[in-house]
Amino acid sequence: MNILRSFWNSPTGLKTTHFWGPAFNWSLPLAAAMDTKKPPETISVNMTGVMCVYSASFMRFAWVVRPRNLHLLVCHMTNETMQLYQLSRWFRAQRVEQNKEEINVE
């Protein structure tokens, strides 16, 4: 019971935005993970790039803010990884499409 009480009253506990912000923010990497099943042609490279910059910025914020918010840091690290994976899928699809066009021209 003391562990639960100490978490409840901690600076990053259940009563703070340091907990609930990252908790709801997990929807971003979860959505990106679900998008891996979609064809790479549907990936918006602009939005994915923006999400990469967003997560990189907030990773730094989560590390610098006091008290340090490791929950938010891990959330944005996961989102950054998923978004970079999505970008790699898009680039691979573009390369394959370009190779097909070069073959058809010849």
MDAnalysis code that builds the backbone (N, CA, C; Angstrom):
import MDAnalysis as mda
import numpy as np

u = mda.Universe.empty(318, n_residues=106, atom_resindex=np.repeat(np.arange(106), 3), trajectory=True)
u.add_TopologyAttr("name", ["N", "CA", "C"] * 106)
u.add_TopologyAttr("resid", np.arange(1, 107))
u.add_TopologyAttr("resname", ["MET", "ASN", "ILE", "LEU", "ARG", "SER", "PHE", "TRP", "ASN", "SER", "PRO", "THR", "GLY", "LEU", "LYS", "THR", "THR", "HIS", "PHE", "TRP", "GLY", "PRO", "ALA", "PHE", "ASN", "TRP", "SER", "LEU", "PRO", "LEU", "ALA", "ALA", "ALA", "MET", "ASP", "THR", "LYS", "LYS", "PRO", "PRO", "GLU", "THR", "ILE", "SER", "VAL", "ASN", "MET", "THR", "GLY", "VAL", "MET", "CYS", "VAL", "TYR", "SER", "ALA", "SER", "PHE", "MET", "ARG", "PHE", "ALA", "TRP", "VAL", "VAL", "ARG", "PRO", "ARG", "ASN", "LEU", "HIS", "LEU", "LEU", "VAL", "CYS", "HIS", "MET", "THR", "ASN", "GLU", "THR", "MET", "GLN", "LEU", "TYR", "GLN", "LEU", "SER", "ARG", "TRP", "PHE", "ARG", "ALA", "GLN", "ARG", "VAL", "GLU", "GLN", "ASN", "LYS", "GLU", "GLU", "ILE", "ASN", "VAL", "GLU"])
u.atoms.positions = np.array([
    [0.822, -1.197, 0.000],
    [0.000, 0.000, 0.000],
    [0.863, 1.257, 0.000],
    [2.029, 1.207, 0.668],
    [2.917, 2.371, 0.691],
    [3.460, 2.701, -0.699],
    [3.724, 1.663, -1.498],
    [4.233, 1.895, -2.847],
    [3.184, 2.634, -3.680],
    [1.929, 2.201, -3.574],
    [0.856, 2.849, -4.302],
    [0.667, 4.292, -3.831],
    [0.717, 4.499, -2.533],
    [0.549, 5.843, -1.973],
    [1.700, 6.758, -2.401],
    [2.911, 6.234, -2.414],
    [4.047, 7.066, -2.817],
    [3.958, 7.415, -4.307],
    [3.493, 6.473, -5.136],
    [3.311, 6.782, -6.552],
    [2.207, 7.815, -6.736],
    [1.128, 7.672, -6.003],
    [0.006, 8.605, -6.089],
    [0.457, 10.027, -5.747],
    [1.306, 10.164, -4.758],
    [1.743, 11.485, -4.298],
    [3.050, 11.958, -4.937],
    [3.644, 11.180, -5.813],
    [4.924, 11.576, -6.407],
    [4.724, 12.701, -7.428],
    [5.812, 13.424, -7.775],
    [5.703, 14.519, -8.751],
    [5.331, 14.049, -10.159],
    [5.446, 12.745, -10.423],
    [5.048, 12.228, -11.740],
    [3.936, 11.185, -11.602],
    [3.199, 11.263, -10.521],
    [2.171, 10.262, -10.235],
    [0.858, 10.490, -10.952],
    [-0.138, 9.713, -10.543],
    [-1.450, 9.714, -11.191],
    [-2.195, 11.044, -11.123],
    [-1.825, 11.894, -10.200],
    [-2.524, 13.170, -10.059],
    [-1.923, 14.273, -10.932],
    [-0.975, 13.939, -11.796],
    [-0.270, 14.972, -12.549],
    [-0.376, 14.767, -14.060],
    [-0.091, 15.833, -14.787],
    [-0.034, 15.722, -16.246],
    [1.213, 14.969, -16.686],
    [2.192, 14.830, -15.795],
    [3.382, 14.042, -16.119],
    [3.020, 12.573, -16.327],
    [1.913, 12.144, -15.802],
    [1.442, 10.776, -16.030],
    [0.418, 10.721, -17.158],
    [-0.609, 11.570, -17.093],
    [-1.720, 11.471, -18.028],
    [-1.367, 11.949, -19.430],
    [-0.463, 12.921, -19.562],
    [-0.025, 13.359, -20.889],
    [0.568, 12.203, -21.689],
    [1.595, 11.536, -21.156],
    [2.160, 10.396, -21.877],
    [1.182, 9.235, -22.026],
    [0.319, 9.045, -21.044],
    [-0.628, 7.928, -21.130],
    [-1.503, 8.072, -22.374],
    [-2.004, 9.278, -22.621],
    [-2.834, 9.495, -23.814],
    [-1.983, 9.634, -25.077],
    [-0.737, 10.051, -24.907],
    [0.164, 10.217, -26.038],
    [0.545, 8.874, -26.661],
    [0.355, 7.773, -25.927],
    [0.659, 6.452, -26.469],
    [-0.212, 6.113, -27.669],
    [-1.283, 6.874, -27.884],
    [-2.123, 6.612, -29.057],
    [-1.357, 6.874, -30.354],
    [-0.366, 7.763, -30.328],
    [0.401, 8.063, -31.545],
    [1.235, 6.874, -32.015],
    [2.097, 6.285, -31.165],
    [2.848, 5.127, -31.663],
    [1.959, 3.907, -31.917],
    [0.872, 3.787, -31.190],
    [-0.042, 2.669, -31.449],
    [-0.698, 2.811, -32.826],
    [-1.090, 4.037, -33.176],
    [-1.668, 4.267, -34.502],
    [-0.636, 4.008, -35.592],
    [0.604, 4.427, -35.352],
    [1.666, 4.178, -36.342],
    [1.919, 2.682, -36.493],
    [1.851, 1.953, -35.392],
    [2.045, 0.500, -35.459],
    [0.914, -0.150, -36.250],
    [-0.294, 0.339, -36.080],
    [-1.415, -0.213, -36.834],
    [-1.301, 0.141, -38.316],
    [-0.686, 1.282, -38.621],
    [-0.530, 1.698, -40.017],
    [0.500, 0.869, -40.769],
    [1.294, 0.076, -40.070],
    [2.284, -0.751, -40.768],
    [1.609, -1.824, -41.622],
    [0.356, -2.106, -41.370],
    [-0.378, -3.091, -42.159],
    [-0.939, -2.497, -43.448],
    [-0.953, -1.175, -43.550],
    [-1.478, -0.499, -44.738],
    [-0.390, -0.433, -45.811],
    [-0.783, -0.287, -47.066],
    [0.221, -0.184, -48.127],
    [1.061, 1.091, -47.974],
    [2.351, 1.023, -48.306],
    [3.230, 2.184, -48.111],
    [2.861, 3.386, -48.977],
    [2.096, 3.177, -50.028],
    [1.695, 4.284, -50.887],
    [0.752, 5.248, -50.159],
    [0.109, 4.778, -49.107],
    [-0.840, 5.623, -48.377],
    [-0.163, 6.481, -47.307],
    [1.134, 6.311, -47.112],
    [1.850, 7.061, -46.075],
    [2.025, 8.503, -46.524],
    [1.662, 9.422, -45.656],
    [1.898, 10.841, -45.918],
    [3.303, 11.173, -45.431],
    [4.204, 11.421, -46.373],
    [5.593, 11.684, -46.002],
    [5.701, 13.004, -45.239],
    [4.859, 13.975, -45.561],
    [4.890, 15.258, -44.845],
    [4.481, 15.077, -43.383],
    [3.377, 14.381, -43.157],
    [2.899, 14.175, -41.788],
    [3.864, 13.313, -40.994],
    [4.413, 12.292, -41.625],
    [5.351, 11.422, -40.933],
    [6.614, 12.190, -40.555],
    [7.072, 13.050, -41.451],
    [8.233, 13.893, -41.137],
    [7.958, 14.833, -39.977],
    [6.771, 15.428, -39.982],
    [6.391, 16.318, -38.876],
    [6.341, 15.549, -37.561],
    [5.800, 14.322, -37.603],
    [5.738, 13.508, -36.383],
    [7.139, 13.161, -35.881],
    [8.096, 12.966, -36.792],
    [9.481, 12.697, -36.385],
    [10.077, 13.905, -35.654],
    [9.869, 15.094, -36.213],
    [10.381, 16.319, -35.581],
    [9.693, 16.542, -34.237],
    [8.383, 16.330, -34.199],
    [7.598, 16.492, -32.965],
    [8.117, 15.573, -31.866],
    [8.296, 14.304, -32.187],
    [8.742, 13.354, -31.169],
    [10.171, 13.625, -30.733],
    [11.027, 14.015, -31.676],
    [12.402, 14.346, -31.306],
    [12.430, 15.547, -30.366],
    [11.603, 16.549, -30.639],
    [11.540, 17.734, -29.766],
    [11.063, 17.360, -28.374],
    [10.028, 16.546, -28.318],
    [9.478, 16.203, -27.011],
    [10.322, 15.175, -26.259],
    [11.155, 14.421, -26.971],
    [12.107, 13.566, -26.256],
    [13.065, 14.441, -25.467],
    [13.544, 15.510, -26.110],
    [14.443, 16.418, -25.410],
    [13.711, 17.080, -24.240],
    [12.492, 17.547, -24.473],
    [11.710, 18.169, -23.406],
    [11.538, 17.223, -22.219],
    [11.200, 15.976, -22.499],
    [10.965, 14.996, -21.429],
    [12.232, 14.756, -20.626],
    [13.389, 14.873, -21.267],
    [14.648, 14.653, -20.565],
    [15.048, 15.874, -19.746],
    [14.751, 17.072, -20.242],
    [15.202, 18.304, -19.589],
    [14.257, 18.759, -18.480],
    [12.962, 18.522, -18.634],
    [11.985, 19.012, -17.666],
    [12.245, 18.399, -16.288],
    [11.946, 19.167, -15.249],
    [12.078, 18.667, -13.875],
    [10.705, 18.576, -13.259],
    [10.318, 17.484, -12.690],
    [11.042, 16.220, -12.610],
    [11.111, 15.553, -13.981],
    [12.207, 14.862, -14.236],
    [12.422, 14.194, -15.521],
    [11.280, 13.222, -15.794],
    [10.716, 13.308, -16.992],
    [9.541, 12.503, -17.321],
    [9.940, 11.334, -18.230],
    [10.333, 10.237, -17.627],
    [10.785, 9.074, -18.378],
    [9.642, 8.394, -19.133],
    [8.440, 8.481, -18.589],
    [7.263, 7.923, -19.257],
    [7.062, 8.613, -20.612],
    [7.149, 9.939, -20.623],
    [7.010, 10.695, -21.867],
    [8.186, 10.422, -22.801],
    [9.375, 10.290, -22.255],
    [10.561, 10.012, -23.063],
    [10.419, 8.680, -23.798],
    [10.010, 7.649, -23.097],
    [9.850, 6.331, -23.718],
    [8.739, 6.362, -24.760],
    [7.674, 7.068, -24.471],
    [6.567, 7.185, -25.418],
    [7.052, 7.810, -26.724],
    [7.806, 8.911, -26.629],
    [8.266, 9.583, -27.836],
    [9.398, 8.830, -28.525],
    [10.190, 8.093, -27.779],
    [11.196, 7.239, -28.419],
    [10.504, 6.171, -29.265],
    [9.452, 5.602, -28.725],
    [8.689, 4.596, -29.462],
    [8.044, 5.210, -30.697],
    [7.461, 6.388, -30.531],
    [6.822, 7.048, -31.669],
    [7.861, 7.405, -32.735],
    [9.019, 7.896, -32.318],
    [10.084, 8.234, -33.276],
    [10.504, 6.994, -34.065],
    [10.651, 5.888, -33.376],
    [11.029, 4.636, -34.034],
    [9.974, 4.214, -35.050],
    [8.719, 4.272, -34.654],
    [7.641, 3.876, -35.559],
    [7.557, 4.811, -36.770],
    [7.714, 6.100, -36.550],
    [7.629, 7.051, -37.658],
    [8.806, 6.885, -38.616],
    [9.997, 6.638, -38.076],
    [11.157, 6.402, -38.947],
    [10.968, 5.116, -39.754],
    [10.359, 4.115, -39.146],
    [10.064, 2.889, -39.872],
    [9.083, 3.170, -41.010],
    [8.064, 3.983, -40.723],
    [7.094, 4.333, -41.761],
    [7.775, 5.093, -42.902],
    [8.687, 6.016, -42.562],
    [9.418, 6.738, -43.603],
    [10.255, 5.789, -44.451],
    [10.881, 4.814, -43.797],
    [11.695, 3.852, -44.549],
    [10.816, 3.027, -45.493],
    [9.609, 2.676, -45.064],
    [8.684, 1.956, -45.934],
    [8.315, 2.807, -47.146],
    [8.064, 4.097, -46.915],
    [7.692, 4.991, -48.000],
    [8.843, 5.125, -48.996],
    [10.075, 5.327, -48.479],
    [11.232, 5.464, -49.369],
    [11.473, 4.189, -50.171],
    [11.327, 3.038, -49.534],
    [11.489, 1.769, -50.256],
    [10.447, 1.630, -51.362],
    [9.212, 1.990, -51.065],
    [8.138, 1.906, -52.070],
    [8.420, 2.853, -53.231],
    [8.930, 4.048, -52.932],
    [9.269, 4.997, -53.990],
    [10.395, 4.460, -54.868],
    [11.383, 3.826, -54.251],
    [12.511, 3.267, -54.996],
    [12.044, 2.120, -55.902],
    [11.181, 1.273, -55.375],
    [10.650, 0.160, -56.183],
    [9.855, 0.710, -57.364],
    [9.038, 1.711, -57.116],
    [8.235, 2.307, -58.185],
    [9.131, 2.949, -59.246],
    [10.186, 3.618, -58.798],
    [11.123, 4.240, -59.725],
    [11.840, 3.175, -60.563],
    [12.216, 2.071, -59.952],
    [12.872, 0.984, -60.682],
    [11.931, 0.388, -61.730],
    [10.641, 0.258, -61.382],
    [9.655, -0.266, -62.330],
    [9.529, 0.672, -63.537],
    [9.518, 1.976, -63.265],
    [9.407, 2.949, -64.348],
    [10.643, 2.897, -65.255],
    [11.823, 2.732, -64.669],
    [13.050, 2.650, -65.464],
    [13.051, 1.391, -66.335],
    [12.550, 0.306, -65.810],
    [12.479, -0.941, -66.574],
    [11.502, -0.794, -67.725],
    [10.363, -0.136, -67.486],
    [9.359, 0.058, -68.533],
    [9.844, 0.999, -69.631],
    [10.694, 1.958, -69.298],
    [11.224, 2.894, -70.282],
    [12.186, 2.175, -71.224],
    [12.961, 1.281, -70.705],
    [13.946, 0.564, -71.518],
    [13.308, -0.438, -72.367],
])
